[in-house]
Amino acid sequence: MPRLLQDLYQGKINPLDIRLEDGNPYKRMTEEVSEHEEELLDLLTEKEKELFAKLTTDHGEFKYLSGEEKFIQGFKMGARFIIEILYEHDGKLTDKNR
């Protein structure tokens, strides 16, 4: 297990590195969003395109921060699961888990 933490720290693994296969719902939705964005941009004036670009950038940053927060909360929840599994209700490590 320590190797996994080293690899994560050293950047050898990236939780955000998603390998998408054909038929993957995430990949399909990404393609649809991209197509709709192109269609919309064709209809906008230059000023509207600038505003849309700002909105898209802000939305991307929001999604990044939201994803980061969810990742941290999920990691903490996983740690709490481990603690609950290993320790009895009185806070002592059970003999069977040593």
N, C-alpha and C positions, 0 to 999 in steps of 0.2 A: 504493500500500500504506500509506503513512503515514496516510491518511484513515481506514482501517480501525482502526488503533490509537487515533487520536483519538476516533473514534465509540465504541469500547469504553471508553476512559477516561472520556469524558463521559456515559456511560450511555445513549447513543443506541441501542446494540444490547445485547442481553442474551442470553448463551449459554443461559440457562435458560428463555427465552421459547419455549415449544414450541407450535406450532400443530397441533392434533389434528383430523384429518378423521375422518368416520364410517368405521368399519371399521379404524381404526388399532388395532393390538394393545395399545398403551400406554393408549389411551383406554378400550378395552373392559375391560382389567384394572382400571383405576381405578374404573370404574363397578361392577364386580363386588365389589371390595374395599369400596366404600361401601355396597352393598346388604347384604353379609355383616355389616358393622359395625352397621348398623341392626337387623338380625335379632338379633344377639348382645346389643345394648343392651336390647332388649325383654325378654330373659330374665334380666337381671342385677338384683340389689338395688342400692340407692343406694350402699352402701359399695363394692360390686363395680364399679359404674360409675365411682366416683372412682379406684379403682385402675387400671381400664382406661384412663381418661383420662390418668393419669400415665404408664402404659406407652406409650400412643400418642404422647404428647409426647416422651418419652425416645427412642422409636424414630425419630420424625421428626427430632430433633436428630442422632441417630446417622447417619441416612441423609444428612442435609445435610452433615455433616462428612466422611463417606465419599465423597460426590459431589465435594466440594471437593478432597479429596486426589486422587481419580482425575482430575479436571480438570487439576490442577497437574502430576501425573505425565505425563498425556497431552501437555500443552503442552511439557513438558521433552523428552519423547521426540521430538516433532515437531521441536524445535530441534536435537536431536542428529542426526536424519535430514538436516536441511538442512546442518549442519556436515559430516557425512560425505559428502554429495553434492558440496559445494563444495570440500572440501579433500582433497588426496592423503594417503596414509598417513604421509608425513613431516611433515604439518602445514602445508604451504605451499598457498596458493591456486593452483589450476591455471590455466594461461594461457587455456584455453578457457572458463573461468567468470568471467573478469574483465570 
